[in-house]
């Protein structure tokens, strides 16, 4: 039979095992639950921090596979897990936001609005996890540098609306020389819908008349994207050809 001292020593060892593993083998050797255990630091009521981390991952799995579930799980749901109070819940959601911003910062170093893959990579982490559709307008100068961006629409799945009139009001106000559209498909498949094709062509035509060309429309899926330009669905204006 184990003594109380032995049980306390075993509990302490279990609590600190991820730290020791990190020191001995580095962060890449740790499982997802072990990484979370280091962040959470302590367990609760005889439940070790590693077991608590596994509970967090199990609850988050209802909102997405693996660590992606942490992005979607509401903070209120995290707080319902025994041992996860307000502070730990905020810590977990903060780490998720930091990882998203780090991925975007890494992509920014190679961002070029002449390359659809570069644009998709930069905006991927920002939009691929969203459960509703966003439509983003990118305003560009004559050298294809970003002047500004604005969200044209935010709605329920497959229910976002876009007004061509609003697009060109923003473009004129910013004195933009060109435009790009970008939106996400919450279902994960970036293939354009019939409505995506129709609205893109309408804005392209209006852009030609207004001398503010639409260079591309990029749809963000789950780790994938669709570029109208890359797929030959944009009939480029002479100005767009010279810019590229």
C-alpha positions as CSV (number, residue, x, y, z in Angstrom):
1,X,0.0,0.0,0.0
2,X,1.3,3.5,-0.9
3,X,1.8,6.0,1.8
4,X,0.4,9.5,1.6
5,X,3.9,10.7,1.0
6,X,4.4,8.3,-1.9
7,X,1.0,9.4,-3.4
8,X,2.0,13.0,-3.1
9,X,5.3,12.4,-4.7
10,X,3.7,10.5,-7.6
11,X,1.1,13.3,-8.0
12,X,3.9,15.9,-8.1
13,X,5.9,13.9,-10.6
14,X,2.8,13.6,-12.8
15,X,2.1,17.3,-12.6
16,X,5.7,18.1,-13.7
17,X,6.3,15.4,-16.2
18,X,5.7,17.6,-19.3
19,X,8.3,20.1,-18.0
20,X,10.9,17.4,-17.5
21,X,10.1,16.0,-21.0
22,X,10.4,19.4,-22.5
23,X,13.8,20.0,-20.8
24,X,15.1,16.6,-21.8
25,X,13.8,16.4,-25.4
26,X,12.4,19.7,-26.5
27,X,9.0,21.0,-27.3
28,X,8.5,18.8,-30.5
29,X,8.6,15.7,-28.3
30,X,5.4,16.7,-26.4
31,X,1.9,15.6,-27.2
32,X,-0.9,18.2,-27.6
33,X,-2.1,17.4,-24.0
34,X,1.4,17.8,-22.6
35,X,1.8,21.2,-24.3
36,X,-1.5,22.3,-22.8
37,X,-0.4,20.9,-19.4
38,X,2.6,23.2,-19.4
39,X,0.3,26.1,-20.1
40,X,-2.3,25.2,-17.5
41,X,0.4,24.5,-14.9
42,X,-1.9,22.8,-12.3
43,X,-4.7,20.4,-12.1
44,X,-7.6,20.3,-9.7
45,X,-8.9,18.2,-6.8
46,X,-6.5,15.3,-7.2
47,X,-6.7,15.4,-11.0
48,X,-3.3,16.0,-12.5
49,X,-2.7,18.7,-15.0
50,X,-2.1,16.2,-17.8
51,X,-5.5,14.6,-17.2
52,X,-7.1,18.1,-17.1
53,X,-5.5,18.9,-20.4
54,X,-6.9,15.7,-21.9
55,X,-10.4,16.7,-20.6
56,X,-10.0,20.1,-22.4
57,X,-9.0,18.4,-25.7
58,X,-11.9,16.0,-25.3
59,X,-14.5,18.8,-24.9
60,X,-12.9,20.9,-27.6
61,X,-13.1,17.9,-30.0
62,X,-16.9,18.6,-30.3
63,X,-16.0,21.8,-32.1
64,X,-13.2,20.6,-34.4
65,X,-10.4,18.0,-34.9
66,X,-7.4,18.2,-32.6
67,X,-6.3,21.6,-31.4
68,X,-8.6,23.3,-33.9
69,X,-11.4,22.7,-31.5
70,X,-9.8,25.2,-29.1
71,X,-10.3,27.9,-31.8
72,X,-14.1,27.3,-32.0
73,X,-15.1,26.2,-28.5
74,X,-16.7,29.1,-26.6
75,X,-15.0,30.4,-23.5
76,X,-18.1,29.6,-21.6
77,X,-17.8,26.0,-22.5
78,X,-14.2,25.9,-21.4
79,X,-15.2,27.3,-18.0
80,X,-17.7,24.4,-17.5
81,X,-14.8,22.0,-17.4
82,X,-14.0,21.3,-13.8
83,X,-10.6,22.9,-13.1
84,X,-10.9,25.5,-15.8
85,X,-11.8,28.8,-14.3
86,X,-11.9,32.2,-16.0
87,X,-8.1,32.7,-15.9
88,X,-7.2,29.4,-17.5
89,X,-10.0,29.7,-20.1
90,X,-8.7,33.1,-21.1
91,X,-5.1,31.7,-21.3
92,X,-6.2,29.0,-23.6
93,X,-8.1,31.3,-25.9
94,X,-5.2,33.8,-25.9
95,X,-2.8,31.1,-27.0
96,X,-5.1,30.2,-29.9
97,X,-5.2,33.9,-31.0
98,X,-1.4,34.2,-30.7
99,X,-0.9,31.1,-32.9
100,X,-3.2,32.6,-35.5
101,X,-1.4,36.0,-35.5
102,X,2.0,34.2,-35.6
103,X,0.9,32.3,-38.7
104,X,-0.3,35.5,-40.4
105,X,3.0,37.3,-39.5
106,X,5.0,34.5,-41.0
107,X,2.9,34.6,-44.2
108,X,3.3,38.4,-44.4
109,X,7.0,38.2,-45.1
110,X,6.2,36.7,-48.5
111,X,3.0,38.5,-49.2
112,X,2.6,39.7,-52.8
113,X,-0.7,40.8,-54.4
114,X,0.7,39.6,-57.7
115,X,0.6,36.0,-56.4
116,X,-2.8,34.6,-55.4
117,X,-1.2,31.8,-53.4
118,X,0.7,34.4,-51.3
119,X,-2.5,36.4,-50.6
120,X,-4.4,33.2,-49.7
121,X,-1.7,32.1,-47.4
122,X,-1.7,35.4,-45.6
123,X,-5.4,35.5,-45.0
124,X,-5.9,31.7,-44.4
125,X,-5.5,31.6,-40.6
126,X,-7.7,34.7,-40.3
127,X,-10.7,33.3,-42.1
128,X,-10.6,29.5,-42.5
129,X,-11.8,28.8,-39.0
130,X,-14.8,31.1,-39.2
131,X,-18.3,29.6,-39.0
132,X,-19.9,32.4,-41.0
133,X,-19.0,33.9,-44.3
134,X,-17.0,37.1,-44.5
135,X,-16.4,39.1,-47.7
136,X,-13.3,41.3,-47.6
137,X,-12.5,44.1,-50.0
138,X,-8.8,44.8,-50.6
139,X,-7.9,48.2,-51.9
140,X,-4.7,48.5,-53.9
141,X,-2.5,51.3,-55.3
142,X,-1.0,51.3,-58.8
143,X,2.0,49.2,-57.7
144,X,-0.3,46.6,-56.2
145,X,0.4,47.6,-52.6
146,X,-2.3,47.4,-50.0
147,X,-4.0,50.7,-49.2
148,X,-6.6,49.3,-46.9
149,X,-9.2,46.6,-46.4
150,X,-12.8,46.5,-45.3
151,X,-15.3,43.8,-44.5
152,X,-18.2,44.2,-46.9
153,X,-20.4,41.5,-45.4
154,X,-20.6,39.2,-42.5
155,X,-23.4,36.8,-42.3
156,X,-24.7,33.3,-41.7
157,X,-23.4,30.4,-43.7
158,X,-24.0,30.9,-47.4
159,X,-26.0,34.1,-46.7
160,X,-23.6,37.0,-47.1
161,X,-24.6,39.8,-49.5
162,X,-22.4,42.1,-51.4
163,X,-23.2,45.4,-53.0
164,X,-21.2,46.5,-56.1
165,X,-22.1,50.1,-55.3
166,X,-20.6,49.8,-51.9
167,X,-17.4,48.3,-53.4
168,X,-16.8,51.3,-55.6
169,X,-17.7,53.8,-52.9
170,X,-14.9,52.4,-50.8
171,X,-12.6,52.3,-53.8
172,X,-13.1,56.0,-54.8
173,X,-12.8,57.1,-51.2
174,X,-9.4,55.3,-50.9
175,X,-8.3,56.5,-54.3
176,X,-7.6,52.9,-55.1
177,X,-6.1,51.9,-58.5
178,X,-7.3,48.4,-58.3
179,X,-9.3,45.9,-56.2
180,X,-9.3,42.3,-55.0
181,X,-12.1,40.4,-53.3
182,X,-11.6,37.7,-50.8
183,X,-14.1,35.6,-48.9
184,X,-14.3,32.4,-47.0
185,X,-16.5,29.3,-47.4
186,X,-17.3,28.0,-43.9
187,X,-17.9,24.5,-45.2
188,X,-14.2,24.2,-46.2
189,X,-14.6,23.8,-49.9
190,X,-13.4,26.9,-51.8
191,X,-15.1,26.0,-55.1
192,X,-17.1,29.1,-56.3
193,X,-20.8,29.0,-56.3
194,X,-22.9,30.3,-59.2
195,X,-23.5,33.5,-57.3
196,X,-19.8,33.9,-56.6
197,X,-19.1,33.7,-60.4
198,X,-21.9,36.2,-61.2
199,X,-21.0,38.8,-58.7
200,X,-17.3,38.6,-59.6
201,X,-18.1,39.2,-63.3
202,X,-20.4,42.1,-62.5
203,X,-17.8,43.8,-60.3
204,X,-15.1,43.1,-63.0
205,X,-17.3,44.8,-65.6
206,X,-18.0,47.8,-63.4
207,X,-14.3,48.0,-62.5
208,X,-13.4,48.2,-66.2
209,X,-15.9,51.1,-66.7
210,X,-14.7,52.9,-63.6
211,X,-11.0,52.3,-64.5
212,X,-10.6,50.6,-61.1
213,X,-9.9,47.0,-62.2
214,X,-10.7,43.9,-60.2
215,X,-7.5,41.9,-60.2
216,X,-8.8,38.7,-58.6
217,X,-11.3,37.1,-56.3
218,X,-9.9,34.6,-53.9
219,X,-12.1,32.1,-51.9
220,X,-10.6,30.7,-48.7
221,X,-11.5,27.1,-47.7
222,X,-10.0,24.9,-45.0
223,X,-6.2,24.9,-45.9
224,X,-7.2,25.4,-49.5
225,X,-8.1,28.3,-51.8
226,X,-9.6,29.2,-55.2
227,X,-8.4,32.0,-57.3
228,X,-10.5,33.3,-60.2
229,X,-7.4,34.6,-61.9
230,X,-5.5,31.3,-61.6
231,X,-8.5,29.4,-63.0
232,X,-8.9,31.7,-66.0
233,X,-12.3,33.0,-64.9
234,X,-11.1,36.7,-65.0
235,X,-11.0,38.4,-68.3
236,X,-8.3,40.8,-67.5
237,X,-8.5,44.5,-68.5
238,X,-5.6,46.1,-70.3
239,X,-4.7,48.0,-67.1
240,X,-4.7,44.7,-65.1
241,X,-2.4,43.1,-67.6
242,X,0.1,46.0,-67.4
243,X,0.0,45.8,-63.6
244,X,0.9,42.2,-63.6
